[in-house]
Amino acid sequence: MKTFKPIFLCDVKGAAETQQVASVTNAKNDIEIVVASGKASGYKVNASPRLVDRWLDAVVRFAGSAPVFLFIQGGLLTWALMGIRFGNSDVWVAAISDVQAILCYVFDSLLMRQLLREFTGQREAMVKIQSRGKSHYRMLLTVKNKLGAEGIRHVSEKCQNERLQPLNHGSRAQSLFARCIIYTAKRLGHIITVGMYWVCIFIWLGFGPMCGWSDRWQLYINDATSALMVLIFAFLACLRECYADYTNTCLDAIFRLDSTLESGLRRLSKDVEPNIVEIDIPPRENYLQKVIYYYADIVGTLVGILFLIAVIVTWAAVGPVFQFSNSWWLLIGTYAGLVGLFDSFILRNVQNKVHQNTKNQLRNVEALDKELFAGLSVPIPTVDDLKALSVTRRVSRKMNAISSHLLMVVAGFLLTIGCVIASSALRWSLTGQLISNVPPSIIETFFMMILITGQNDAEAGARVDLTNIYYRRQRLLAFMKHASSYCLTQEEVEVEPASDVR
């Protein structure tokens, strides 16, 4: 019987689709014509074999769409306008906390699902690139022997004159909505914005003595952070979908160049050996990190949402017992808020692990590409992030490293338990429940902003790395094209004397 194992701890196997020699166009054609011909194999996102997972992925994509984001914005605006009329009602004040907690609970699962999908998809893509890279290395050895030292020198001179084409950003990444989301992400995830958030929190604390540290004073900040958290959750879902579309477009362009290169090398080297199966083995993790992976895998499936539905049904059933009081209204928000608080620590940790894995995979591809260029006398094209790291970006990276540390997850768990103990000591009264609502809401909102900061920084680095892979593929494809022309010319030169003798 198979035992449950989270995706983060599973091996990934894959082999790039072997290209047929018959599909290769004439080597004298331009690179753009070869790629645009549609004969090269592009990147395809593998759908999950399980129907439930496919359905959940569709829900995740819909949750990160423009209609959902605009609907949530409209809902928040409506709630704010209704506050003019019902702002003094405790039920109305508590309602937004409930709605926020439930929505954020659901988005917790959706965001975790996005990370699971991103983690799996990028590992599969990198495995296939490395699989094809091993074939390229084998065939390039044959081609270099065929060219000889003089041929390599001649071909390398031709390659250096080839102009590199920029990497396409993709259709959706060029849309107005995507541009607005990405632009806003750079501002919302900025360290100054995060600092302004804490300034507002300290201003609220300054009014505590004037308000007598009352429940109403606590409800004000609870409502404000609840509304902001809902907005950030929906925004983060859209941002990740925009970045995912861009990454998939980049991978598709790389795969098409890669498969075209494979076809040309197979014709030159007469190689028919299929691409080998590559295996990506996840790094060894300590016991606590494995526990986090198990928890994250459960949250990223329907199990977490189904459990939430069961809690909501139970909460509604005990409504008459609490006489539908303010405490009853806050009860579901308290539960979902505490779970959301702990999940925010998990999300930050897992996001950082996913980005670290992506960096390691890209470094492996880079190392393999250096082997491909060895002995070609062709400089490796690179585009570096020429922008020097600013003070704010360095601070952001340091804050990302601290907030995603394993010990922070432990701290989050202890904080959650502390809130439960404090609320229990107050017999889960209105004040007691606010203790389990306000601090978690403030901290969770902060962590969601840090998630945007980490996402921006990781995507900026990934774009540079993917562009470098794309440029290296263009240079290798140019080498193959000129090598093919050189070999064809040499064959014609050898045939002419033979015809004269006859």
BELNOR-V510657 format. One record per residue. SS is DSSP state (H for helix, E for strand, C for the rest). Layout:
ss->[SS/SS]
//
This chain:
ss->[C/C/C/C/C/C/H/H/H/C/C/E/E/E/C/C/C/C/C/C/H/H/H/C/C/C/C/C/C/C/H/H/H/H/H/H/C/C/C/C/C/C/C/C/C/C/C/C/C/C/H/H/H/H/H/H/H/H/H/H/H/H/H/C/C/H/H/H/H/H/H/H/H/H/H/H/H/H/H/H/H/H/H/H/H/H/C/C/C/H/H/H/H/H/H/H/H/H/H/H/H/H/H/H/H/H/H/H/H/H/H/H/H/H/H/H/H/H/H/H/H/H/H/H/H/H/H/H/H/H/H/H/H/H/H/H/H/H/H/H/H/H/H/H/H/H/H/H/H/H/H/H/H/H/H/H/H/H/H/H/C/C/C/C/C/C/C/C/C/C/C/H/H/H/C/H/H/H/H/H/H/H/H/H/H/H/H/H/C/C/H/H/H/H/H/H/H/H/H/H/H/H/H/H/H/H/C/C/C/C/C/C/C/C/H/H/H/H/H/H/H/H/H/H/H/H/H/H/H/H/H/H/H/H/H/H/H/H/H/H/H/H/H/H/H/H/H/H/H/H/H/H/H/H/H/H/H/H/H/H/H/H/H/H/H/H/H/H/H/C/C/C/C/C/C/C/C/E/E/E/C/C/C/C/C/C/H/H/H/H/H/H/H/H/H/H/H/H/H/C/C/H/H/H/H/H/H/H/H/H/H/H/H/H/H/H/H/C/C/C/C/C/C/C/C/H/H/H/H/H/H/H/H/H/H/H/H/H/H/H/H/H/H/H/H/H/H/H/H/H/H/H/H/H/H/H/H/H/H/H/H/H/H/H/H/H/H/H/H/H/H/H/H/C/C/C/C/C/C/C/C/C/C/C/C/C/C/C/C/C/H/H/H/H/H/H/H/H/H/H/H/H/H/C/C/H/H/H/H/H/H/H/H/H/H/H/H/H/H/H/H/H/H/H/H/C/C/C/C/H/H/H/H/H/H/C/C/H/H/H/H/H/H/H/H/H/H/H/H/H/H/H/H/H/H/H/H/H/H/H/H/H/H/H/H/H/H/H/H/H/H/H/H/H/H/H/H/H/H/H/H/H/H/H/H/H/H/H/H/H/H/H/H/H/H/H/H/H/H/H/H/C]
//
